[in-house]
């Protein structure tokens, strides 16, 4: 648990206990931030008792895995946002949840994994506390959400790399490998859209609704965040269309390869049909008007069959039935 208190006279103070923060907040005009990484349920209950958090908010902080939402309570706002992250080892997208409780002069953040947006906010506070936490906990919440949305740009870079790799393999890789790669990428894109769509609705509320504990002057900043996320969502949708197009191209390539195989087999069968007819005709157990022991008959028959086969190949080539 990391604690930060910004006081106009003393500046940034770090490492205070929760009790010290509560005591100082009563006599200070400053703001403070409590960041909890994988907290124990006892710590959450302790925060709930000290800051008089609503029991439902405490329950949500203890049990994450919620959809993005905003709950309004008497003494604060409970906000759930999700950060779309990339697992490059598994080559897949995943969602990281961040829970925020915004009060009059404090903000509490709870998350189960390290998040870039939180780490950037911590670094920003330590270098420029007066321009972040000093502007109020609601501004800090905006800054964290803004960083979280900006981190989604990494998703676009990852998707661009994956699509480029897919299109390179489309014409040279094994059919099954490309199909698996295409389906996996499309599944990840759909999952990302499921993350971003409710996030858009949440930020839209922050940008246009009259919510308590958030200054009206911050709405324009949240609108900028909304525009950025909407643009990212549009690009993800465009990537989905590209992957769908690549899947159609893959099916066309497979169909063309199958047609080539069937064409080759058809040509072979067509050539073999008259040759089989000739050999079957002369293989009948009847007498023909030639000497059976004359070798010239065999060579004449073989030459005739060769000329017939070559002639049919030439005819097929003239008709453009094969290259």
PyMOL commands that set and color helices and strands:
alter all, ss='L'
color gray80, all
select helices_A, chain A and resi 18-27+41-51+55-62+116-127+129-131+133-135+137-151+153-169+175-208+216-282+295-318
alter helices_A, ss='H'
color red, helices_A
select strands_A, chain A and resi 2-7+11-14+31-37+69-73+76-87+92-102+106-111
alter strands_A, ss='S'
color yellow, strands_A
deselect
rebuild
show_as cartoon
